[in-house]
Amino acid sequence: MGTIAPVRAVDRVVGVADVKVSNTPGERLITYALGSCLGIVVYDPVVSVAGLLHVMLPTGSIDEAKMKDKPAMFVDSGVPLLFKECYKLGAKKERMQVKVAGGAHAGAREEDDRFQIGKRNMIALRKLLWKNGVLVHANDTGGVQTSRTMWVDVTTGEVTLKINGAESKL
């Protein structure tokens, strides 16, 4: 089993069904255990505002009460929340860079994944962003259920993934 990235004093952990934004220099927003869930980073390089969302499911329409209580659980309610929170810190949609990780399928083969949550999460995200004139700038999604750790450096906007102990830039 791989090691978990050590938590630093300037790390803010984004849990499952959670969102955090920051404009604090030197801070990192980090999330763990991205399997079928999506980690969605947005970054505005002009004002150095970063946001990280860890969503579980594509749509909250399956449980409107849950969506109201935990909007960050769902792509369709979490992504608008992520953008709005970044806007409060001065970010602008037209400057935002979007990077995504996760969306894996459960099981050894994609066809064995009955619910296709990872794939459906990514489809829901792309549709929502497309409707709003926003593109995904980089992604590491799909594949076999592998736990990904993802973090963004608030100062630089650099996104790092750690998969099976190996780090790479996204």
Backbone torsions as a table, in degrees:
resi	resn	phi	psi	omega
1	MET	NA	134.6	-177.5
2	GLY	-70.4	161.5	178.1
3	THR	-84.9	152.6	178.7
4	ILE	-89.3	140.2	178.0
5	ALA	-57.0	131.8	-178.0
6	PRO	-65.9	141.1	177.7
7	VAL	-79.2	127.7	178.9
8	ARG	-99.3	166.9	-179.8
9	ALA	-62.1	-24.5	-178.0
10	VAL	-102.2	14.7	176.5
11	ASP	-89.9	137.1	170.4
12	ARG	-116.9	116.7	-176.4
13	VAL	-82.1	130.4	176.5
14	VAL	-102.8	112.6	-178.4
15	GLY	-78.4	-179.7	175.8
16	VAL	-66.2	136.8	-178.7
17	ALA	60.7	43.3	-175.9
18	ASP	-136.8	157.2	176.6
19	VAL	-140.7	140.6	174.2
20	LYS	-140.3	146.4	175.3
21	VAL	-130.1	156.8	-177.7
22	SER	-157.5	150.5	168.0
23	ASN	-129.9	22.9	-178.2
24	THR	-87.2	115.3	179.5
25	PRO	-57.2	139.6	177.8
26	GLY	86.0	-9.6	-179.4
27	GLU	-84.2	151.7	172.3
28	ARG	-122.8	140.3	170.2
29	LEU	-102.3	129.1	-173.1
30	ILE	-136.4	141.6	174.3
31	THR	-134.3	149.9	-175.2
32	TYR	-116.7	162.5	167.6
33	ALA	60.2	44.5	174.3
34	LEU	-78.7	111.2	174.4
35	GLY	-110.3	-102.0	175.2
36	SER	-76.5	-19.3	175.2
37	CYS	-64.9	162.1	174.7
38	LEU	-112.9	137.2	166.8
39	GLY	-101.0	120.7	-176.5
40	ILE	-118.5	118.1	177.7
41	VAL	-105.9	134.6	169.0
42	VAL	-122.3	145.3	-177.2
43	TYR	-147.1	131.1	173.5
44	ASP	-107.0	108.3	-175.5
45	PRO	-69.5	-20.7	-178.5
46	VAL	-72.0	-42.4	-178.0
47	VAL	-108.9	5.0	-179.8
48	SER	51.8	54.2	175.6
49	VAL	-110.4	127.9	178.6
50	ALA	-121.9	148.6	173.9
51	GLY	-138.6	148.2	178.3
52	LEU	-136.8	129.6	-179.4
53	LEU	-123.3	136.3	176.7
54	HIS	-117.9	98.1	-177.6
55	VAL	-99.5	150.1	-178.2
56	MET	-102.4	-39.5	-169.0
57	LEU	-133.3	155.0	-176.0
58	PRO	-69.6	-39.6	-174.4
59	THR	-140.6	141.6	177.8
60	GLY	-86.0	-1.4	-178.6
61	SER	-63.6	-17.6	178.0
62	ILE	-71.5	-24.0	-179.2
63	ASP	-154.6	87.3	-174.3
64	GLU	-62.2	-34.8	178.9
65	ALA	-64.9	-42.9	178.8
66	LYS	-65.0	-39.8	179.4
67	MET	-63.1	-39.2	179.4
68	LYS	-67.9	-40.0	-178.6
69	ASP	-75.6	-38.8	-176.7
70	LYS	-132.2	69.4	-176.4
71	PRO	-60.3	-26.8	-178.9
72	ALA	-73.5	-3.7	178.3
73	MET	-75.6	-24.1	-170.4
74	PHE	-120.7	144.5	178.1
75	VAL	-58.4	-48.6	-172.5
76	ASP	-67.9	-21.5	176.0
77	SER	-109.0	-27.9	-177.9
78	GLY	-73.9	-39.5	-178.5
79	VAL	-65.2	-47.0	175.8
80	PRO	-59.3	-37.8	177.4
81	LEU	-62.0	-45.0	178.8
82	LEU	-56.8	-49.9	-179.4
83	PHE	-63.3	-45.5	-178.8
84	LYS	-60.9	-40.2	178.6
85	GLU	-65.4	-37.0	176.9
86	CYS	-68.7	-37.7	177.9
87	TYR	-59.4	-35.7	179.9
88	LYS	-61.0	-24.4	179.3
89	LEU	-99.2	10.0	174.6
90	GLY	101.4	1.4	178.8
91	ALA	-69.7	152.7	177.8
92	LYS	-123.4	136.5	-176.5
93	LYS	-54.3	-43.5	-174.9
94	GLU	-66.9	-15.3	178.9
95	ARG	-102.5	-8.3	-172.0
96	MET	-73.2	132.2	174.2
97	GLN	-100.4	134.8	-177.1
98	VAL	-116.6	128.7	176.9
99	LYS	-131.9	140.3	-170.4
100	VAL	-134.0	142.0	173.6
101	ALA	-139.1	157.0	179.4
102	GLY	109.4	-144.2	177.6
103	GLY	66.3	28.2	-179.4
104	ALA	-75.3	163.8	175.1
105	HIS	-101.0	150.8	179.0
106	ALA	-83.3	139.9	179.1
107	GLY	96.2	171.8	-176.0
108	ALA	-72.2	-30.1	-178.2
109	ARG	-128.8	146.6	-178.4
110	GLU	-58.6	-38.9	-178.2
111	GLU	-66.9	-15.8	176.9
112	ASP	-85.3	-10.0	-178.2
113	ASP	-85.4	95.7	-172.8
114	ARG	-60.8	-39.6	-174.1
115	PHE	-93.3	-18.2	175.8
116	GLN	51.8	40.1	-176.2
117	ILE	-60.7	-46.8	-179.0
118	GLY	-58.2	-47.9	-180.0
119	LYS	-64.1	-43.3	179.3
120	ARG	-66.0	-34.9	175.9
121	ASN	-60.8	-45.4	-178.1
122	MET	-67.5	-40.2	177.6
123	ILE	-62.8	-45.3	179.2
124	ALA	-61.0	-41.3	179.7
125	LEU	-64.4	-49.5	-179.0
126	ARG	-60.1	-41.9	178.6
127	LYS	-62.1	-46.8	-178.8
128	LEU	-62.9	-45.7	179.6
129	LEU	-65.3	-43.3	-179.7
130	TRP	-59.6	-44.3	178.9
131	LYS	-59.6	-26.5	-177.4
132	ASN	-105.1	13.2	175.5
133	GLY	68.4	32.2	-179.2
134	VAL	-120.7	138.4	179.7
135	LEU	-108.7	152.9	170.5
136	VAL	-82.1	123.8	-177.8
137	HIS	-83.5	-30.9	178.8
138	ALA	-160.3	148.8	176.4
139	ASN	-153.1	154.1	171.9
140	ASP	-134.2	88.0	-173.3
141	THR	-131.1	163.4	178.3
142	GLY	83.0	-161.2	-179.9
143	GLY	79.2	-174.5	-179.0
144	VAL	-71.5	149.1	-179.1
145	GLN	-54.1	95.2	177.4
146	THR	-122.0	134.1	-179.9
147	SER	-76.5	121.5	178.1
148	ARG	-109.7	139.4	169.1
149	THR	-104.9	138.3	-175.7
150	MET	-135.0	136.8	173.3
151	TRP	-143.8	156.3	177.6
152	VAL	-125.2	135.0	174.8
153	ASP	-85.6	117.3	-175.7
154	VAL	-63.3	-33.2	-178.5
155	THR	-68.2	-43.8	-172.2
156	THR	-107.1	-19.7	-175.4
157	GLY	80.4	2.4	-179.4
158	GLU	-67.9	129.7	-179.7
159	VAL	-107.3	131.0	-179.5
160	THR	-120.8	140.9	174.4
161	LEU	-115.4	144.4	172.5
162	LYS	-125.0	116.9	-178.3
163	ILE	-128.7	121.0	-178.9
164	ASN	51.1	40.8	176.0
165	GLY	84.8	-9.5	-179.0
166	ALA	-101.4	131.1	179.1
167	GLU	-96.8	143.7	175.3
168	SER	-148.7	156.2	178.3
169	LYS	-90.2	145.3	179.5
170	LEU	-107.6	NA	NA
